[in-house]
Amino acid sequence: MNGARLSVALCCVLTGCGGVQSALAPAGRQADEVATLFWAMLIAAAAIWLLVIAGAHWALRADPARYGERAAGWIIIGGGVVFPVTVLAALLTYGLSLLSQADAEPALTVRVSGEQWWWRIGYVHEAFDAPIESANEIRVPAGRPVAFELDSPDVIHSFWIPSLGGKLDMIPGRTNRLVLTPLEPGRYRGVCAEFCGTSHALMAFDVVVMPSRDFTRWLRAQAAPAHEASDEPARRGRELFHSTGCAACHTVRGHAETGQVGPDLTHVGTRASLGAGTLPNTRDNLTQWIASPQAIKPGALMPAFAMLAQEEIDALAAYLAGLE
Ligand code: CUA
């Protein structure tokens, strides 16, 4: 019985070591350093623990008559002063040596602003005059350092992509800079790591690390206005996007460019998730989100549109799903 419980517990613990959101499955240089430091510290701590247990075991069994006060003094100086000073100095030097490597100049800057509770994203690249706006999904090229400029308009969030590196706070009124070097192309998950309000736990984002050439092509497509689906429900949805007020908060470049309050939806149909990493991006989930965002993300600032006819909500979802 106990064995079964132990294996269940071990499974729960060990499944946390892999996957798209684990600091122990690094896919970038900085995450690799964190993981290396973790394993070095863990092995050193385990070795010291074994040594202390062995020492205690010996002390319990040793015959006190055989050792004088002098020997006790040596044990205290050796085990209590010399050993910890040497070991801690070695581990500190090792830890600091991992920090000291300077980064090459980043080729790409990604501005990320923590909103309640989603991510405003802007790609700053020398090939484009203005930042390319997006939301809730970050794409970066593999093999080169990327600078993230982090801030927030109201409350403190924390930007964390465990597979790529350590976390950094997003603080209103200042811009924090985090340089990460993604190495392994793939899809990962980032999260907000600082309590920021009701839906803090529903504030995630998708991270896609792409081969460098694919990334350049993708960024060029992002910079372009939306491709819109031309079928009938999508056309009706396009009209409704204006007449029901969506455009007051959301931008779709090439169609409605004034909305700044909510996430940019220019290429929303190509993103993996909805509601900042909360739901898979399907037509069905889009209709549910439009009808009642608060049922999915408590406290979300987007008003519910359940008063629209189901046919109108479906048309809006068709329009949004077709934005590529
Ligand atoms: Cu944003 Cu927690």
Boltz pocket constraint, residues with backbone or C-beta under 6 A from the ligand:
constraints:
  - pocket:
      binder: B
      contacts: [[A, 114], [A, 115], [A, 117], [A, 156], [A, 157], [A, 158], [A, 192], [A, 193], [A, 194], [A, 195], [A, 196], [A, 197], [A, 200], [A, 201], [A, 203]]
      max_distance: 6.0
